[in-house]
Amino acid sequence: MLVDSHCHLDFPDFAADMDGVVGRAAAAGVGVLVTIGTKLSEIDKVLAIAERYDNVWCSVGVHPHEAGTEIDAGTARLVALARHPKVVGIGETGLDYFYEHSPREAQRQGFRAHIAAARETRLPLIVHTRDADEDTAAILAEEQGRGPFPGVIHCFTAGPELARAAVGLGLYISLSGILTFNKAEDLRRTVAELPLDRLLVETDAPYLAPVPNRGKRNEPAFVAHTAARLAQVKGVSASDIAQTTTDNFFRLFSKVRRP
């Protein structure tokens, strides 16, 4: 079995084809999906999807792009929402200095609020970071010093420094279809050095469809292509990658019922 640890089933891309998307994932051996919250103002849609399917779970959080407008996303509200039985993670949250759709200080404050919620609930923090490696590593290290929390850097595209820092803090690294892209040699070199027991796979669907589906709408079934490329990078079999990344997922997302 494989797990898609990060997708966005509430996005309009899937509205007319939800049953088909979930069904094709199951047919491809993808037994569990986590659909990710990006706005608390729209969390009801995310929860409804998770409630609709036995094998779909969800997270609650505010994407850094929305940090300037979703101003009621404090720790207390995140913790309260996390009591829902299908909520298994906090985020996605983090820092995005590439687009800077929200002020950096608002992003940093939101990041810390989510970390506090992860610490309190013991649910994994789901981290988005782009062009913000130094600040991301510094905040994670500082906050770990205040008390431990589980977490994962999703759709990892950064360099070896952040990868080593994250693993050193006990976090996991999740890999998307970018791992399969022709120009992703630097990423593959970084991943080759990472411990297998810290790796997950994801789609970030509807974005970042892996080769051979690049350019199409991504969907959870396609995580199998990323897992296959990860097996090549690590020099192990596809079945080993499926077993290991799935075991890693259930170790981190301990609230999820294993089928």
NORUR-V983655 format. One record per residue. N is the residue number from 1. OMEGA is omega in radians with two decimals (NA if undefined). D_LAST is the distance of its C-alpha to the last C-alpha in Angstrom with 1 decimal. Layout:
[[N;OMEGA;D_LAST] [N;OMEGA;D_LAST]]
//
This chain:
[[1;2.99;9.5] [2;3.09;11.3] [3;2.93;11.0] [4;-3.00;13.9] [5;-3.09;14.8] [6;3.04;17.8] [7;-3.06;18.9] [8;-3.07;21.2] [9;3.13;20.1] [10;-3.11;22.8] [11;-3.06;25.6] [12;-3.13;27.9] [13;-3.05;27.1] [14;-2.98;24.0] [15;-3.07;25.5] [16;-2.97;26.6] [17;-3.01;23.6] [18;-3.13;20.4] [19;3.12;18.8] [20;3.14;19.9] [21;-3.13;18.6] [22;3.13;15.0] [23;3.12;15.4] [24;3.07;17.0] [25;3.14;14.3] [26;3.14;11.7] [27;3.12;14.7] [28;3.11;15.3] [29;3.13;11.9] [30;-2.94;11.0] [31;-3.12;7.4] [32;3.09;8.1] [33;3.01;11.7] [34;3.10;13.9] [35;-2.84;17.1] [36;3.05;19.9] [37;3.10;22.8] [38;3.11;26.2] [39;3.07;28.5] [40;3.11;28.4] [41;3.14;30.7] [42;-3.04;28.0] [43;-3.14;25.0] [44;3.12;24.8] [45;3.14;23.9] [46;3.14;21.0] [47;-3.11;19.7] [48;3.11;20.3] [49;3.12;18.1] [50;3.12;15.1] [51;-3.05;15.9] [52;-3.05;16.1] [53;-3.12;12.6] [54;-3.02;9.4] [55;3.09;7.8] [56;3.12;11.2] [57;-3.07;12.4] [58;3.06;16.0] [59;3.05;18.8] [60;3.14;22.4] [61;-3.13;25.4] [62;3.09;28.6] [63;3.14;29.1] [64;3.07;32.3] [65;-3.07;33.9] [66;-3.02;33.8] [67;-3.12;34.9] [68;-3.10;38.4] [69;3.13;37.7] [70;-2.94;34.6] [71;3.13;36.8] [72;-3.06;35.1] [73;3.11;32.0] [74;-3.09;32.9] [75;-3.07;30.8] [76;-3.14;31.1] [77;3.09;29.8] [78;3.14;26.8] [79;3.14;26.0] [80;3.13;26.4] [81;-3.11;24.1] [82;3.10;21.4] [83;3.11;21.3] [84;-3.05;19.4] [85;-3.13;15.9] [86;3.10;14.3] [87;-3.02;16.7] [88;-3.12;15.3] [89;3.13;18.3] [90;-3.13;22.1] [91;0.39;23.7] [92;-3.10;24.4] [93;3.09;27.8] [94;-3.04;30.4] [95;3.06;33.5] [96;3.13;34.7] [97;3.10;38.3] [98;3.14;38.3] [99;-3.13;38.4] [100;3.07;39.4] [101;3.06;38.7] [102;3.10;38.8] [103;-3.09;41.3] [104;-3.11;40.3] [105;3.08;41.0] [106;3.09;38.8] [107;-3.12;36.0] [108;3.12;36.6] [109;3.11;36.8] [110;3.10;33.5] [111;-3.12;31.8] [112;3.10;33.0] [113;3.09;32.0] [114;3.10;28.4] [115;3.12;28.6] [116;3.10;29.9] [117;3.09;27.0] [118;3.12;24.5] [119;-3.09;26.6] [120;-3.07;26.8] [121;-3.02;23.1] [122;3.00;21.7] [123;-3.06;19.4] [124;3.02;19.8] [125;-3.13;22.8] [126;-2.93;22.3] [127;2.95;25.7] [128;3.07;27.7] [129;3.09;30.9] [130;-3.11;33.5] [131;-3.10;37.0] [132;-3.02;36.6] [133;-3.04;35.6] [134;3.14;38.3] [135;3.11;37.7] [136;-3.14;33.9] [137;-3.10;34.3] [138;-3.13;37.0] [139;3.11;35.2] [140;-3.13;32.0] [141;3.13;34.2] [142;-3.11;36.3] [143;3.04;33.5] [144;3.08;31.8] [145;3.11;35.2] [146;-3.13;35.0] [147;-3.01;31.7] [148;3.05;28.4] [149;3.09;25.5] [150;3.12;22.3] [151;-3.14;22.2] [152;2.95;21.9] [153;-3.04;24.6] [154;3.11;23.0] [155;-3.01;24.6] [156;3.09;26.7] [157;-3.05;30.2] [158;-3.10;32.5] [159;-3.06;34.4] [160;-3.11;34.1] [161;3.13;35.6] [162;3.11;32.9] [163;3.14;30.2] [164;3.14;31.9] [165;-3.12;32.4] [166;3.14;28.8] [167;3.11;27.5] [168;3.10;30.4] [169;3.12;29.3] [170;-3.14;25.8] [171;3.08;24.2] [172;3.11;21.9] [173;3.13;22.9] [174;-3.01;21.0] [175;-3.11;22.5] [176;3.12;22.9] [177;3.09;24.7] [178;3.13;27.9] [179;-3.09;27.2] [180;-3.03;28.1] [181;-3.08;31.3] [182;-3.07;34.5] [183;-3.07;36.1] [184;-3.11;33.3] [185;3.12;34.8] [186;3.11;35.3] [187;-3.14;31.7] [188;3.09;30.7] [189;3.10;33.3] [190;-3.10;31.8] [191;-3.14;28.3] [192;-3.10;29.7] [193;-3.06;30.8] [194;3.12;27.7] [195;-3.11;25.5] [196;-3.07;22.3] [197;3.08;20.5] [198;-3.02;21.3] [199;3.00;20.2] [200;3.03;17.5] [201;-3.09;17.7] [202;3.02;18.1] [203;-2.91;20.1] [204;3.13;22.0] [205;0.28;22.2] [206;-3.08;24.5] [207;2.85;26.5] [208;3.10;27.0] [209;-3.11;25.9] [210;2.92;25.8] [211;0.28;28.3] [212;-3.09;28.7] [213;-3.09;27.8] [214;-3.10;29.9] [215;3.09;31.9] [216;2.98;29.4] [217;3.12;27.1] [218;3.05;24.0] [219;-3.00;20.5] [220;3.13;16.9] [221;-3.05;17.1] [222;3.12;19.9] [223;3.12;18.1] [224;3.13;18.1] [225;3.09;21.8] [226;3.11;21.8] [227;3.13;19.5] [228;3.12;22.0] [229;3.08;24.9] [230;3.09;23.5] [231;3.10;23.3] [232;-3.12;26.9] [233;-3.09;28.0] [234;3.11;26.5] [235;3.11;27.7] [236;-3.11;24.6] [237;3.08;22.6] [238;3.13;20.0] [239;3.08;17.5] [240;3.13;18.4] [241;3.11;18.0] [242;-3.12;14.5] [243;-3.04;13.5] [244;-3.11;15.7] [245;3.09;15.0] [246;3.07;11.2] [247;3.11;12.1] [248;-3.14;14.8] [249;-3.07;12.8] [250;3.03;10.6] [251;-3.12;14.0] [252;-3.12;15.7] [253;-2.95;13.5] [254;3.12;12.9] [255;-3.10;12.5] [256;3.04;9.1] [257;3.13;6.3] [258;-3.13;3.8] [259;NA;0.0]]
//
